[in-house]
Every structure is written in C-alpha cells, then in structure tokens.
Amino acid sequence: MDFIGIEPIELKEGYAQFRMPVRPEYLQGAGKMQGGLIVALADETIAHAMVTTLTPNEGLTTIELKSNFLAAVSSGKLIATASVFKKGSSLVIGDCLVTDEKGKNICRVSATFLLLKEKGKKDT
C-alpha cells in the first residue's frame, strides 16, 4: 500500500502495527481525514497480523469489516495496531485500533477473513 503511505512498524505472531501519514490530499471537504482511508489502513494491518498465523498453503480474503469512527484527525500520523482474535478452520477474526501519534483513539475496526486453502495440500 505504498501509494497511500502505509508502512510497517512491527510484525510478530498474530500481531501487526502499521503507520500512515495524514496528507492534505486525504482530507475530505470538512478538512478531516477521509474515513475510507482510515479503514484501508486498519484492513491492511489486520491482514498482516493474520498472515503471520498462516501455513504455506493458506491465504486470506476479507469478507466483513465493521468500523467505529471515534474521533476526527486532520494532520500527523495514524498508528494501527491489530491482533488476531481467533483463527478457525475456515474463518479468521481480527481487531484493530487506529490512534493518532498522541495515542488518541481514532477508529476501531473488527474484521472477518475467509481462510483460503490450496486444494490437494495438507497443512504441515
């Protein structure tokens, strides 16, 4: 997601933290960060947290996202912190909290991803 400035901070088993700048071109008419871009940051962060739990024959695709916008932001950087809540046999559920640089809660996102398994291969 280089084109919108998303970059990783930390990745470990079941966890990811990414950062994204708030740029003037990302602001909507009222001068606040456009919500879809905040959700894109969260989705990407959750996906990376989930990828750390996959076997080589597994993949993912988002099937549901729920976002709660908690505060507006107009400048600075956003920090998204995500963790895997549960990995089942066909679904993976993750949570993400997006904050500003000062730790103020901006958006909370929960997501369900479909676990894709390559046919004919067994988990190792």
N, CA, C and O of each residue as an XYZ file, in Angstrom:
496
protein
N       0.817     -1.189      0.000
C       0.000      0.000      0.000
C       0.870      1.267      0.000
O       0.537      2.278      0.618
N       1.977      1.171     -0.704
C       2.909      2.293     -0.778
C       2.261      3.573     -1.293
O       2.617      4.667     -0.857
N       1.306      3.442     -2.223
C       0.730      4.628     -2.852
C      -0.037      5.514     -1.874
O      -0.269      6.685     -2.173
N      -0.442      4.985     -0.704
C      -1.067      5.846      0.305
C      -0.202      5.979      1.554
O      -0.644      6.517      2.570
N       1.022      5.491      1.474
C       1.992      5.745      2.533
C       1.934      4.820      3.736
O       2.484      5.144      4.788
N       1.270      3.664      3.599
C       1.224      2.719      4.714
C       2.561      2.002      4.819
O       3.076      1.477      3.832
N       3.120      1.985      6.033
C       4.390      1.296      6.249
C       4.355      0.512      7.557
O       3.738      0.943      8.531
N       5.026     -0.650      7.575
C       5.034     -1.473      8.782
C       5.923     -0.894      9.870
O       6.954     -0.280      9.594
N       5.504     -1.100     11.103
C       6.312     -0.753     12.268
C       6.800     -2.040     12.927
O       7.983     -2.182     13.239
N       5.859     -2.990     13.139
C       6.204     -4.238     13.814
C       5.282     -5.359     13.359
O       4.079     -5.161     13.187
N       5.861     -6.536     13.167
C       5.115     -7.751     12.839
C       5.618     -8.871     13.733
O       6.826     -9.065     13.868
N       4.703     -9.607     14.341
C       5.050    -10.823     15.067
C       3.827    -11.725     15.055
O       2.775    -11.326     14.555
N       3.939    -12.914     15.586
C       2.869    -13.905     15.546
C       1.539    -13.314     16.031
O       1.400    -12.950     17.199
N       0.567    -13.227     15.119
C      -0.769    -12.757     15.461
C      -0.892    -11.272     15.739
O      -1.887    -10.834     16.316
N       0.100    -10.486     15.339
C       0.144     -9.052     15.687
C       0.805     -8.262     14.563
O       1.761     -8.725     13.941
N       0.285     -7.071     14.314
C       0.920     -6.157     13.357
C       0.654     -4.721     13.793
O      -0.390     -4.404     14.364
N       1.627     -3.869     13.505
C       1.453     -2.430     13.739
C       1.989     -1.701     12.510
O       3.125     -1.912     12.085
N       1.137     -0.836     11.948
C       1.478     -0.070     10.748
C       1.228      1.414     11.023
O       0.512      1.778     11.957
N       1.831      2.250     10.194
C       1.671      3.702     10.323
C       1.323      4.270      8.951
O       1.645      3.692      7.912
N       0.649      5.431      8.985
C       0.243      6.114      7.748
C       0.190      7.611      8.007
O      -0.344      8.044      9.029
N       0.736      8.405      7.096
C       0.650      9.858      7.282
C      -0.746     10.371      6.935
O      -1.459      9.788      6.119
N      -1.108     11.465      7.570
C      -2.328     12.180      7.200
C      -1.866     13.303      6.272
O      -1.255     14.274      6.717
N      -2.161     13.164      4.994
C      -1.719     14.137      3.992
C      -2.881     15.045      3.594
O      -4.039     14.638      3.683
N      -2.584     16.264      3.159
C      -3.660     17.193      2.757
C      -4.595     16.613      1.699
O      -5.793     16.895      1.719
N      -4.070     15.809      0.778
C      -4.921     15.237     -0.274
C      -5.836     14.128      0.252
O      -6.710     13.665     -0.482
N      -5.660     13.694      1.492
C      -6.512     12.674      2.101
C      -7.689     13.281      2.872
O      -8.537     12.554      3.389
N      -7.737     14.602      2.947
C      -8.776     15.269      3.727
C     -10.037     15.459      2.889
O      -9.966     15.790      1.705
N     -11.193     15.246      3.521
C     -12.464     15.473      2.830
C     -12.836     16.950      2.960
O     -12.050     17.743      3.478
N     -14.017     17.318      2.497
C     -14.434     18.718      2.428
C     -14.383     19.480      3.738
O     -14.147     20.689      3.733
N     -14.595     18.812      4.854
C     -14.577     19.476      6.158
C     -13.163     19.552      6.748
O     -12.981     19.992      7.883
N     -12.158     19.119      5.961
C     -10.772     19.197      6.427
C     -10.350     18.060      7.344
O      -9.342     18.175      8.041
N     -11.097     16.973      7.355
C     -10.785     15.811      8.189
C     -10.392     14.628      7.303
O     -10.815     14.540      6.150
N      -9.585     13.726      7.846
C      -9.148     12.536      7.112
C     -10.351     11.746      6.623
O     -11.282     11.493      7.387
N     -10.334     11.360      5.365
C     -11.419     10.590      4.769
C     -11.468      9.206      5.425
O     -10.448      8.524      5.512
N     -12.644      8.797      5.883
C     -12.808      7.579      6.667
C     -12.400      6.301      5.957
O     -11.861      5.391      6.587
N     -12.646      6.217      4.674
C     -12.287      5.007      3.925
C     -10.794      4.733      3.939
O     -10.372      3.576      3.923
N      -9.996      5.786      3.968
C      -8.544      5.608      4.029
C      -8.106      5.094      5.400
O      -7.158      4.316      5.504
N      -8.799      5.531      6.442
C      -8.506      5.031      7.791
C      -8.835      3.540      7.852
O      -8.069      2.753      8.407
N      -9.971      3.160      7.282
C     -10.372      1.752      7.269
C      -9.401      0.930      6.414
O      -9.095     -0.210      6.764
N      -8.916      1.482      5.309
C      -7.931      0.773      4.487
C      -6.672      0.473      5.290
O      -6.113     -0.619      5.177
N      -6.221      1.424      6.096
C      -5.067      1.205      6.969
C      -5.356      0.064      7.937
O      -4.519     -0.822      8.109
N      -6.516      0.070      8.564
C      -6.877     -0.979      9.521
C      -6.970     -2.339      8.839
O      -6.464     -3.329      9.368
N      -7.604     -2.400      7.684
C      -7.757     -3.653      6.937
C      -6.391     -4.244      6.604
O      -6.164     -5.441      6.783
N      -5.506     -3.420      6.133
C      -4.146     -3.870      5.784
C      -3.398     -4.367      7.019
O      -2.687     -5.369      6.953
N      -3.555     -3.681      8.124
C      -2.869     -4.062      9.354
C      -3.413     -5.380      9.898
O      -2.645     -6.249     10.310
N      -4.741     -5.528      9.900
C      -5.346     -6.781     10.345
C      -4.883     -7.931      9.445
O      -4.519     -8.997      9.942
N      -4.895     -7.723      8.147
C      -4.474     -8.777      7.211
C      -3.051     -9.227      7.500
O      -2.766    -10.425      7.486
N      -2.167     -8.297      7.757
C      -0.771     -8.663      8.049
C      -0.648     -9.405      9.372
O       0.167    -10.321      9.483
N      -1.431     -9.034     10.372
C      -1.430     -9.783     11.635
C      -1.866    -11.225     11.373
O      -1.296    -12.163     11.930
N      -2.867    -11.391     10.532
C      -3.366    -12.727     10.216
C      -2.365    -13.543      9.414
O      -2.209    -14.741      9.650
N      -1.689    -12.907      8.472
C      -0.716    -13.614      7.639
C       0.363    -14.275      8.490
O       0.895    -15.318      8.112
N       0.687    -13.686      9.620
C       1.724    -14.273     10.487
C       1.282    -15.603     11.099
O       2.106    -16.316     11.671
N       0.004    -15.947     10.991
C      -0.509    -17.195     11.566
C      -0.769    -18.267     10.512
O      -1.181    -19.374     10.860
N      -0.540    -17.970      9.241
C      -0.889    -18.894      8.160
C       0.170    -19.964      7.920
O       1.355    -19.767      8.187
N      -0.292    -21.098      7.409
C       0.621    -22.124      6.918
C       0.925    -21.796      5.454
O       0.242    -20.958      4.866
N       1.929    -22.431      4.854
C       2.293    -22.093      3.469
C       1.182    -22.294      2.439
O       1.207    -21.644      1.394
N       0.212    -23.167      2.694
C      -0.851    -23.404      1.708
C      -2.123    -22.607      1.995
O      -3.165    -22.875      1.397
N      -2.050    -21.631      2.900
C      -3.233    -20.845      3.244
C      -3.124    -19.409      2.723
O      -2.034    -18.845      2.624
N      -4.270    -18.845      2.399
C      -4.376    -17.449      2.008
C      -5.599    -16.842      2.683
O      -6.298    -17.515      3.440
N      -5.850    -15.575      2.407
C      -6.940    -14.841      3.073
C      -7.668    -13.939      2.105
O      -7.110    -13.505      1.098
N      -8.905    -13.662      2.416
C      -9.631    -12.585      1.758
C     -10.638    -12.013      2.751
O     -11.274    -12.758      3.496
N     -10.779    -10.707      2.758
C     -11.708    -10.041      3.668
C     -13.139    -10.353      3.249
O     -13.487    -10.235      2.074
N     -13.975    -10.754      4.221
C     -15.390    -10.968      3.908
C     -16.303    -10.037      4.700
O     -17.474     -9.877      4.355
N     -15.773     -9.415      5.767
C     -16.598     -8.489      6.557
C     -15.699     -7.548      7.334
O     -14.683     -7.954      7.899
N     -16.095     -6.271      7.352
C     -15.397     -5.243      8.140
C     -16.438     -4.402      8.865
O     -17.471     -4.047      8.297
N     -16.158     -4.090     10.114
C     -17.015     -3.166     10.855
C     -16.121     -2.094     11.450
O     -15.123     -2.398     12.105
N     -16.476     -0.857     11.223
C     -15.653      0.244     11.742
C     -16.494      1.155     12.624
O     -17.666      1.419     12.354
N     -15.851      1.624     13.686
C     -16.434      2.632     14.561
C     -15.499      3.831     14.540
O     -14.370      3.747     15.024
N     -15.953      4.933     13.990
C     -15.145      6.144     13.981
C     -15.330      6.840     15.321
O     -16.456      7.127     15.727
N     -14.232      7.109     16.003
C     -14.261      7.617     17.371
C     -13.872      9.086     17.469
O     -14.319      9.790     18.375
N     -13.043      9.550     16.541
C     -12.601     10.950     16.532
C     -12.082     11.282     15.146
O     -11.688     10.397     14.386
N     -12.086     12.554     14.831
C     -11.564     13.025     13.545
C     -10.086     13.389     13.694
O      -9.598     13.646     14.795
N      -9.391     13.401     12.560
C      -7.982     13.771     12.556
C      -7.705     14.563     11.279
O      -8.266     14.264     10.225
N      -6.836     15.575     11.378
C      -6.545     16.450     10.241
C      -5.071     16.517      9.878
O      -4.715     17.013      8.809
N      -4.209     16.019     10.764
C      -2.769     16.100     10.488
C      -2.042     15.045     11.313
O      -2.632     14.372     12.159
N      -0.752     14.921     11.045
C       0.080     13.985     11.803
C       0.142     12.621     11.160
O       0.101     12.493      9.936
N       0.243     11.596     11.997
C       0.315     10.219     11.527
C      -0.691      9.375     12.296
O      -1.023      9.652     13.449
N      -1.164      8.337     11.618
C      -2.043      7.364     12.248
C      -1.243      6.100     12.525
O      -0.398      5.702     11.723
N      -1.514      5.473     13.664
C      -0.874      4.222     14.045
C      -1.984      3.178     14.199
O      -2.916      3.364     14.982
N      -1.878      2.087     13.450
C      -2.851      1.000     13.528
C      -2.199     -0.197     14.203
O      -1.117     -0.631     13.808
N      -2.865     -0.729     15.226
C      -2.367     -1.885     15.957
C      -3.426     -2.975     15.881
O      -4.560     -2.784     16.321
N      -3.042     -4.131     15.312
C      -4.010     -5.206     15.079
C      -3.534     -6.510     15.695
O      -2.338     -6.768     15.825
N      -4.520     -7.326     16.071
C      -4.218     -8.662     16.568
C      -5.267     -9.645     16.073
O      -6.400     -9.277     15.762
N      -4.859    -10.896     16.011
C      -5.775    -11.964     15.631
C      -6.562    -12.356     16.884
O      -5.978    -12.710     17.908
N      -7.864    -12.291     16.791
C      -8.735    -12.675     17.902
C      -8.930    -14.189     17.918
O      -8.823    -14.832     18.962
N      -9.224    -14.757     16.715
C      -9.428    -16.201     16.615
C      -9.166    -16.671     15.196
O      -9.617    -16.055     14.231
N      -8.432    -17.769     15.082
C      -8.243    -18.431     13.794
C      -8.924    -19.785     13.874
O      -8.525    -20.647     14.656
N      -9.958    -19.968     13.057
C     -10.665    -21.236     12.997
C     -10.258    -22.014     11.758
O      -9.233    -21.724     11.140
N     -11.066    -23.005     11.396
C     -10.740    -23.832     10.240
C     -11.108    -23.166      8.920
O     -10.573    -23.534      7.874
N     -12.019    -22.186      8.955
C     -12.400    -21.510      7.709
C     -12.450    -19.988      7.833
O     -12.467    -19.294      6.816
N     -12.474    -19.458      9.050
C     -12.538    -18.018      9.259
C     -11.454    -17.565     10.217
O     -11.030    -18.309     11.101
N     -11.012    -16.327     10.024
C     -10.075    -15.691     10.947
C     -10.681    -14.347     11.325
O     -11.119    -13.590     10.459
N     -10.705    -14.053     12.629
C     -11.276    -12.802     13.124
C     -10.159    -11.968     13.726
O      -9.342    -12.472     14.498
N     -10.127    -10.683     13.369
C      -9.093     -9.788     13.887
C      -9.669     -8.457     14.318
O     -10.756     -8.063     13.897
N      -8.924     -7.773     15.162
C      -9.314     -6.464     15.682
C      -8.179     -5.471     15.478
O      -7.005     -5.841     15.480
N      -8.547     -4.203     15.301
C      -7.547     -3.161     15.098
C      -8.011     -1.867     15.759
O      -9.185     -1.501     15.690
N      -7.080     -1.195     16.392
C      -7.332      0.133     16.929
C      -6.397      1.109     16.222
O      -5.181      0.920     16.209
N      -6.974      2.147     15.638
C      -6.198      3.191     14.979
C      -6.170      4.397     15.908
O      -7.213      4.873     16.357
N      -4.976      4.881     16.189
C      -4.804      6.050     17.050
C      -4.002      7.111     16.307
O      -3.404      6.844     15.264
N      -4.002      8.325     16.868
C      -3.090      9.332     16.341
C      -1.745      9.188     17.052
O      -1.571      8.291     17.877
N      -0.809     10.053     16.738
C       0.537      9.970     17.321
C       0.557     10.155     18.837
O       1.480      9.705     19.516
N      -0.471     10.822     19.355
C      -0.533     11.077     20.797
C      -1.286      9.984     21.553
O      -1.437     10.063     22.772
N      -1.763      8.957     20.826
C      -2.478      7.861     21.458
C      -3.983      8.039     21.529
O      -4.672      7.219     22.136
N      -4.508      9.098     20.918
C      -5.962      9.319     20.913
C      -6.628      8.305     19.978
O      -6.189      8.125     18.842
N      -7.680      7.648     20.452
C      -8.399      6.666     19.640
C      -9.136      7.358     18.495
O      -9.916      8.284     18.714
N      -8.880      6.898     17.279
C      -9.484      7.473     16.076
C     -10.529      6.545     15.475
O     -11.607      6.994     15.084
N     -10.215      5.243     15.397
C     -11.126      4.297     14.764
C     -10.859      2.886     15.297
O      -9.711      2.485     15.488
N     -11.932      2.154     15.527
C     -11.828      0.753     15.926
C     -12.437     -0.077     14.811
O     -13.532      0.224     14.336
N     -11.725     -1.132     14.386
C     -12.192     -1.972     13.283
C     -12.100     -3.438     13.685
O     -11.096     -3.879     14.245
N     -13.155     -4.182     13.395
C     -13.096     -5.640     13.529
C     -13.356     -6.226     12.142
O     -14.120     -5.671     11.352
N     -12.715     -7.342     11.866
C     -12.813     -7.922     10.529
C     -12.863     -9.436     10.590
O     -12.277    -10.066     11.470
N     -13.579    -10.000      9.633
C     -13.601    -11.440      9.432
C     -13.028    -11.713      8.049
O     -13.437    -11.108      7.058
N     -12.081    -12.630      8.002
C     -11.456    -13.022      6.749
C     -11.765    -14.490      6.488
O     -11.827    -15.293      7.419
N     -11.956    -14.834      5.226
C     -12.123    -16.220      4.818
C     -10.746    -16.830      4.653
O      -9.878    -16.252      3.999
N     -10.545    -17.988      5.239
C      -9.285    -18.701      5.121
C      -9.334    -19.532      3.848
O     -10.194    -20.400      3.700
N      -8.417    -19.268      2.935
C      -8.360    -19.963      1.651
C      -7.270    -21.023      1.724
O      -6.123    -20.728      2.058
N      -7.642    -22.263      1.408
C      -6.667    -23.354      1.445
C      -6.470    -23.897      0.040
O      -7.427    -24.130     -0.698
N      -5.220    -24.090     -0.309
C      -4.896    -24.638     -1.625
C      -5.364    -26.083     -1.678
O      -5.028    -26.878     -0.800
N      -6.135    -26.429     -2.697
C      -6.690    -27.773     -2.821
C      -5.583    -28.797     -3.027
O      -4.587    -28.544     -3.705
N      -5.790    -29.952     -2.424
C      -4.851    -31.055     -2.627
C      -3.641    -31.027     -1.718
O      -2.816    -31.939     -1.768
N      -3.512    -30.008     -0.892
C      -2.364    -29.905      0.034
C      -2.867    -29.976      1.462
O      -3.907    -29.411      1.800
N      -2.128    -30.666      2.282
C      -2.449    -30.752      3.704
C      -1.584    -29.786      4.466
O      -0.464    -29.482      4.058
N      -2.113    -29.295      5.595
C      -1.312    -28.427      6.460
C      -0.101    -29.185      6.966
O      -0.152    -30.382      7.246
N       0.990    -28.439      7.072
C       2.211    -29.061      7.600
C       2.514    -28.550      8.987
O       3.503    -28.960      9.594
